[in-house]
Amino acid sequence: MQNQPPAVDLPPPPSQLPANIHITRNERTLRYYVLPNLKMVQGSITRLAITANNFEIKPAII
């Protein structure tokens, strides 16, 4: 016999701001700056260009 507390219905978590919301600079809150969105993430991750145009594979490696 285990003493378990009775099940309590918790309220749902608060909804997040939609990604495409347009807020003027004067209406932005600290939460708006802290929440990540996909537009910021995709713009900051880029693949680096390979700058080596001439390279040699040594026969010992093959």
C-alpha positions as CSV (number, residue, x, y, z in Angstrom):
1,M,0.0,0.0,0.0
2,Q,1.6,3.1,-1.2
3,N,0.4,6.5,-0.2
4,Q,0.1,8.5,-3.4
5,P,-1.3,12.0,-3.6
6,P,-4.6,12.4,-5.4
7,A,-4.3,13.2,-9.1
8,V,-4.6,17.0,-9.7
9,D,-5.6,18.5,-13.1
10,L,-3.0,21.0,-14.0
11,P,-3.8,24.0,-16.2
12,P,-2.2,23.8,-19.7
13,P,1.1,25.7,-20.1
14,P,0.9,29.2,-21.5
15,S,1.0,29.5,-25.3
16,Q,4.2,30.9,-27.0
17,L,4.2,33.8,-29.3
18,P,3.7,32.9,-33.0
19,A,6.8,33.1,-35.1
20,N,5.3,35.5,-37.7
21,I,4.1,38.1,-35.2
22,H,4.9,41.7,-36.2
23,I,5.6,43.9,-33.2
24,T,6.9,47.4,-33.4
25,R,10.2,48.2,-31.6
26,N,8.3,50.1,-28.9
27,E,6.0,47.2,-28.1
28,R,8.7,44.5,-27.8
29,T,9.3,42.9,-24.4
30,L,12.3,41.1,-22.9
31,R,10.5,37.8,-23.6
32,Y,10.4,38.6,-27.3
33,Y,14.2,39.0,-27.5
34,V,14.8,35.8,-25.5
35,L,12.5,33.4,-27.4
36,P,14.3,31.7,-30.3
37,N,12.7,31.5,-33.7
38,L,13.6,29.5,-36.8
39,K,14.4,32.6,-38.9
40,M,17.2,33.6,-36.6
41,V,18.7,30.1,-36.5
42,Q,18.6,29.3,-40.2
43,G,20.3,32.6,-41.1
44,S,23.2,32.1,-38.7
45,I,24.2,28.6,-39.6
46,T,26.1,28.5,-42.9
47,R,28.4,26.0,-44.6
48,L,31.9,27.2,-45.0
49,A,33.4,27.4,-48.5
50,I,36.3,25.1,-49.3
51,T,39.2,27.3,-50.4
52,A,41.6,24.5,-51.4
53,N,41.8,24.5,-55.3
54,N,44.9,22.4,-55.6
55,F,45.7,19.5,-53.3
56,E,47.5,16.2,-53.6
57,I,46.7,12.8,-52.1
58,K,50.0,11.0,-51.3
59,P,50.2,7.4,-52.6
60,A,51.0,6.1,-49.1
61,I,47.5,7.2,-48.0
62,I,45.9,5.2,-50.8
